[in-house]
Amino acid sequence: MPLQASQNVFITCAVTGSGGSQDRSPHVPRSPEQIANSAIDAAKAGAAVVHCHVRDPETGTPSRRLDLYKELTERIRAAEVDVVLNLTAGMGGDMVFGDAENPLPLQEAGTDMVGASERVEHVRQCQPEICTLDCGTMNFAEADYVMTNTPGMLRAMAEKMTAMGARIEIEAFDTGHLWLAKQLVSEGLITDPVMVQLCMGIPWGAPDDLNTFMAMVNNVPKDWIMSAFSIGRNEMNYVAAAVLAGGNIRVGLEDNLWLEKGVLATNAQLVEKAATIATNMGSTLMTPAQVRELIQVEKRAPLS
């Protein structure tokens, strides 16, 4: 494909994620207040969108508690700085099997499987501008953990999200996820403008070599709004790769804990570094208002 670098880009900050990173860095936020403050700092540093999970405030483990999502949402919307809120809907599809000879019953620790309505209830109550939809099932890093998103579940979730007025951001971890996403769009379950996030380097999805990345890019329809990221040491390399491929940027502590070798990062520092790379490449950073115009959503009012 011809080189068509992005002239205008937006940065998404993935603030905390749902991985077991809470004890690996003091900067990984746990409570709704900490997550909101980190998101607000990222917005001040140049992020137009903040992608948020919630965690148990005491243990730091991932959570789906509605009260945590609602407190987080209120705190972000009460902030003086503007930012587009993107809430995950990836929780509730976790299956952990037993060993190879005894895969069943599923392991209670780590397994969290619920229905479509429960998986998107926080979206209904918090009304974020954007919510994510992981468009596929995959073996996910750990030996016996499967991230489970069946076509039927995805159809049900997408239909509910669209009816709630949230803009769906497809998360594609491999080429087959893009194939399924295009089918959901063709069925009218995901509406225009379509957003997609290419998630590179997550075991065992698409590796983050550039040949695989360009295969993903070349499978994204031209009228979709694309972003991309990689995890760990290649996070900042993929800032440049995303811009060169005509896409937008994602960074944050969900994907990488380090600013440089031996230096733990904050979300704001990662956003600042990404912003410097993008602007040095000649791109202009979009504001939250410009992102809302691009994805055709209105700014949400506080919950109360």
KENU-96915 format. One record per residue (C-alpha): residue in three letters; y, z, x. Coordinates in steps of 0.05 Angstrom, whole numbers, plus 5000, padded with zeros to 4 digits. Layout:
// residues N
ALAYZX...
END
This chain:
// residues 304
MET500050005000PRO507149895025LEU510950485052GLN515650734997ALA518051415019SER521051864966GLN528651854963ASN529052434914VAL523752984917PHE522653654885ILE519254244919THR514254664882CYS512855354911ALA505855614896VAL507656354899THR501256764902GLY495056404878SER488356714858GLY484856734925GLY482957354964SER489257325007GLN492557964982ASP490058385040ARG491257855094SER498857875091PRO503958385068HIS508157815040VAL503057614986PRO506157894922ARG501858284873SER505858584816PRO509858164766GLU516258434798GLN513958244868ILE511657554845ALA518157424807ASN522457654866SER518557204913ALA519256624865ILE526756744858ASP527556764934ALA523756104938ALA528355804886LYS534356024927ALA531255694988GLY530655024952ALA524555034907ALA525954704839VAL519154924810VAL515155564820HIS507655544806CYS505256244788HIS498856634779VAL498657374765ARG494857924801ASP492758634785PRO498759044811GLU494259574842THR488659174874GLY491858494883THR485758154852PRO487057554806SER488157704733ARG489157374665ARG492757964632LEU497857724582ASP502558314594LEU503058114668TYR504657394651LYS509857604600GLU513358084649LEU513257554703THR516257034656GLU521757504632ARG523757694703ILE524156964726ARG528156754666ALA532857344673ALA534657144745GLU541356854762VAL538156274799ASP535155714757VAL527955484768VAL522655104729LEU516755554711ASN509755274722LEU504055744701THR496755644721ALA491455534668GLY485955514719MET483356214706GLY477356344660GLY472755804688ASP469256174744MET461756184751VAL458156564807PHE450756434812GLY445256844843ASP441656624906ALA438055954913GLU431456224886ASN434556634830PRO440856284806LEU440656634738PRO443157084710LEU450256944733GLN453257474778GLU457857944739ALA462458034799GLY466857414802THR464357064739ASP469856974687MET468256464633VAL472256444568GLY473955934515ALA479555434513SER484055834468GLU483656454512ARG484856044575VAL491555794548GLU493856404508HIS498856594562VAL501755884557ARG502655964482GLN506056644489CYS510356504551GLN512155784537PRO512855534610GLU515854854621ILE509554644660CYS502354884661THR496654634704LEU490054324684ASP484554284737CYS481253624719GLY474253734742THR468554194762MET467054314836ASN463654764886PHE469355184910ALA469155464981GLU464456054972ALA456955914973ASP455156034900TYR461955984863VAL463255394818MET470055234788THR467955004718ASN471954514677THR467554094632PRO470253464597GLY469753814530MET473554424556LEU478953994587ARG479853594524ALA480654234483MET485454554533ALA489653914541GLU490353834466LYS492654554458MET497554524517THR500653884491ALA501454184422MET504854794453GLY510154344484ALA508354484557ARG508453904606ILE501453864637GLU500853814712ILE494053524728GLU490853844789ALA486153344823PHE481653604878ASP477652954885THR477752224863GLY473152364804HIS478352854777LEU483452294775TRP478451854738LEU477452384685ALA484952524682LYS486351784667GLN481251824611LEU484852424580VAL491452054585SER488351434552GLU485951874495GLY493052144484LEU491152854503ILE495952854562THR502552534545ASP507952164585PRO511052304633VAL504452484668MET504752964727VAL499253004779GLN498253464839LEU493653204894CYS490153814923MET487553654992GLY483254035040ILE480154544992PRO472654625006TRP468954254976GLY473753764946ALA477453194979PRO478353305054ASP485553255079ASP484652675127LEU489752115114ASN484551595094THR482052045037PHE489252225019MET491251495013ALA485051354971MET487551894924VAL494651624925ASN492250914910ASN488451174849VAL494751484818PRO498051034766LYS504850794788ASP508551114730TRP505651814742ILE509752354777MET505752534839SER505953144884ALA501253324940PHE499453894987SER494254125037ILE492254835054GLY492455225119ARG494854915183ASN496254235152GLU500954495098MET507254245133ASN504053605156TYR502853445082VAL510153555067ALA511552945109ALA505352575082ALA507352705010VAL514352435021LEU511851825059ALA506951675002GLY512551694951GLY510852374923ASN513653074916ILE512253714956ARG508354354946VAL508354944994GLY507355694986LEU503056295001GLU497656054953ASP496055505003ASN497955785072LEU500056465099TRP503056255166LEU509956005186GLU507555855256LYS502056105301GLY502056865299VAL507856915249LEU506357085176ALA510856715127THR514556885064ASN514956385007ALA522356285020GLN521056125093LEU515755615075VAL520455285026GLU526155275077LYS521654945128ALA519254425078ALA526354285055THR528454165128ILE522753675138ALA524253295074THR531753245085ASN530853045158MET526552475132GLY532452245089SER530352525022THR534852904974LEU532253534941MET532253534865THR535054104825PRO531354454769ALA535754104719GLN533953424749VAL526553604747ARG527053784673GLU530453114660LEU524952754699ILE519253094662GLN522853104596VAL522753844579GLU528054324557LYS529954954594ARG526355534561ALA529956134531PRO527856854549LEU521957114509SER526057664476
END
